[in-house]
Each structure stands twice: as C-alpha cells, then as structure tokens.
Amino acid sequence: MSETTAAVETAPAPTQTPETPKGGTTPPAAPKAAPAKKPAPKPKAAPAPKKPVSKPAPKAKADAKPPTNGHAKAGGGLRGPQVRVLVALSKSNKPLTRVQIADKAKVDQAALVEYVGSADKARREANDKKHFPSLLSLGLVRADDAEVDGREVVVYQVTAKGRTAASKA
C-alpha cells in the first residue's frame, strides 16, 4: 500500500450533519469571538463638602473647678506649664533658649509656641486668639536676639512682672 492510500484509509469518514453541505465535508470551524468586555465602571461623584456646624460654647458653672491637668489655669490665669516656665526663667541668671527652657521647665519644646509665644508678633497674636495669652503677650517674658554657638537665636528672660507672678505661684 502506498502512503496516500494508507492516509485515506485511516482517516475517519466525514459525517453528514444538517449544517454540512452535500459534498460530505465539514466546513472549518469559525474562530470563536472574544468575550465582550464589560464597560468600565462610572466614577463615583465626590460627596459635597460638609458645612462646619457652629455650636455655642457651653456656659461655665460658677462653682466648677478647673481641671487638674498641666493645661489647667493656675492662680493668676496662667497655665501650669506657663508657671513652670516663669519659675525656670526666674531661677536662671541669664537668658535661655527654647531648648533650655523646655529642659528646665519640663515642658514640651513644641508647646512653647503657645506658652511663651512666637517671636513673630503676627503669629503670636493669632495663637493668643486661638489658644490663650502667651507669656510674651502678657509682658511676663522678654525675647531678645542673641548669638549662640555661632548662630542667631532668640533667647528669653523673665521681666520684673514675670518674677512677681512666678513668686506668687
């Protein structure tokens, strides 16, 4: 037997189906279409910004005691950390930097912006309105420019009024 006849004999006979033309051969299968892509989800609209709600401040009771934390007002309307800063400056015989004040008064250095006050007058006034009056604004501390270790820094000294307030506390 030749190779061509062997191939013909071993190939399965074509089948007749309703879709098959009368010639007896099956047409080649059509390529499958790619599945349809889902449309991209629509972006969600951002919620409208909420308007701030302003509520009136609760009225203080006449017999209410101030809280006992470090932010409570001590005698004279000063906060506890402000009194500690005044005492530290009173004990020192020279002006101190913010780092030195924070170390001696056991106060967070970043919080000194509110307690002592900013060297920038406009910023200090804004913080005084937002929080409470600073020692610089009250005239209890004086700020001066000085050179320390070859760089210009602000140093603070207690005033006579500040010494009196520190001695009363």
N, C-alpha and C positions, 0 to 999 in steps of 0.2 A: 504494500500500500504506500501511496505517496503521501507526502506531508500535507498537501492541500486536502486530500480526501479524508485524512485522519482528523483534521481540524473540523471538517464539516460533519463527520460522523459523531464526534464527541460533543459538539455544541448542542445545547438544548434546542428543541424545536420552538419556534416562535408561537406564542399563544394568541388566539383571536379574542379580543375583548371588544366591547361596544365602542370604545374610543379608538381602537386600532383600525387604520384604513384597510381596505380589502386586500391590499398587497400582502398582508400577513406579517408585516414587521411593525414593531412597536416604535413610535416616534421617540426621539431622545427626550428625556425629562427636562422640563423647563427649569431654569435656575430659580431657587426659592428667593422670594423678595425679602429684603432685610426687614426686621420687625420695625413697626412705626415707632418713632421717637416720641416720648412724652413731652408735651410742651413744658418749657421752663416755668417754675412757679412764679407767680407775680410777687414782686417785692411788697412787703407789708408797709403800710404808711406809718410813719413815726407818730407816736401819740402826741397830742397837743401838750405844750408845756403847762404845768400847773401854776396857778397864780398863788403867790405866798398869802397865807392866811395870817392876818394880824389880829391878835387877841390882846385885850387889855391886860396889863400886868396885875397879878393878884395883890391886893392891899395887904400890907404888913400889919400884923397884930401888935398892939402897943405892949403887951406883956410877953411877946415872943423873944426868946433868947437867940443870939446869933449862933450859927453852927460852930463847933469846936475844932474844925479842921484848920489847916495852915492858912486858908484864904479868908478866915473869919475876921471881921473887923475887931481890932483890939481897942483899947481906950484911945480916944482922940480921932477915931475914924480911920486909923491905919490898919492895914492887913498885918497878920503875924509876920510874914516874910519881910515886909517893909520895916517893921520894928527891928528885926534881926539885922537888916542891912544898916540901919541907923546905928545900932549898937556896935557893929563891926567897924563902921567908919569912925565912930567916936573913940574907940579904943586904939585906933591907928593914929600915929603921929605924922603920917604922910598920906598923900593922895593914893588911891587904889584903882587898879584897872577892873574891868568887869570880871575877869577870871579870878583875880584876887578876892573880890567881894563875894563871888559865888562860893569860893573855898572857905572863907572865914565865916560867912553868914549861913552856910549850909542851905543855899538856895540854888535852884536850877539856873544855869547861866542864861539859857534862852528866855526864861521868865523875867529876867532883869529888865527886859524891854518894857514890861508892864509895871514892875515895881519901882525901878529907878526912873525909867523913862528913856526915850530915844534921844540921841544927841541932836537929831534933826527936829527942829521945832514943829514943823507942819505935821510930821508923822507922830510926834508926841501928843499934839493936840487931838489928832484923830483917835489915837489909842486911849487918851483920857476920856473922850466921849463914849468910846465903845466899852471900856472896862471900868476904870476908876482913876482918880487923880494920881499921878506919879509923884515921887519924891522931888523931882526937879520942878514940876509944875507947882508944887506946894511950897517951894522955896526952902526945903529942908536939906537939900543936897545941891552942890555946885559942880558943874562939869567944866574941865579945862583941857586944852590940848597939850600934850607933852610928848617927848621923845623917849621911848623905852626900847633898849636893845637895838638902836639904830633905825627905828620906825616910829612913825607918828601915830599915837593912840590917844583916846580920850580917857582921862582919869577923873575920879570923883572924890570930893571932900564934903564932909558934913559942915553945915553952916551953924551959927550960934543958935538959931531957931531949931535946927535939927538936933543939936546936943540937948536942948531943953526937952524936946519931945522924947528923945531916947532915954533921958534920965527919969521921966515920968512913967515910962512903960515898964 
